Amino acid sequence: SSGINAEYGSESNSCPMNFYGVNESCSLCPPGTLSESGAVKVEECATAQSTCNRGSWGTDMCELCPWGETSDRMKAVKPQDCYSYPKNKTCPSGQYISTACATCHVTCTDCPANHSSRSGAAKLEDCQEMASNCTEGSYGYGNNCTLCPDNQTSPPKSKSRDQCVSTKISPQVVFVIAVTCVMILLGLIMVGTFVRFKLKQRRQSDGIRAMFNTSRNEALIVKNEFAD
């Protein structure tokens, strides 16, 4: 059989997949057979039902098993030969499974910034934006809060610095407030002047009416005296 230097194997000088051998010499498995890496004897080269690696199925053309499933190397010839990989191979909260199932050695990746996930997240979409527990005058995600810059504040549960607003009153705002106060004051003065004018009018009207009644009564008294 043809030989291959052991440097193509692992660090322990074992032979790579589809080869067998010892003592720094690896031989290719016979035609129609395959082996796992580390095979020592030719008997470990098994007749292949499939040419596909772990996590895929097919005969000549291989396709990946569905997400979350794997298969035995050289044995899966149809999708039904794929099976779920052990459920204990999951990622902790804040991470998700980022590996394809060609190997099903679960690789966990951190969720994007300011996102988190529950334990066992199987895809990036399982990472959700975190809520904010920040108090007034600070911003951030979760309990990781940052104070707004000096002379700025923000509503509770703010997530970004853009939500921090200045606590100082700008000159424009001061001007608007002053003009508004002046307008209100002028309005009150005008209302007060109008009320006083109306009251004065009413008093004058009442005085004229009282004088008229007095004159009429006096006229009636004189008339009655002449009649007697």
Salt bridges, closest charged atoms under 4 A:
ASP81 OD1 - LYS78 NZ 3.18
ASP126 OD1 - LYS123 NZ 3.34
GLU129 OE1 - LYS159 NZ 3.38
ASP206 OD1 - ARG209 NH1 3.07
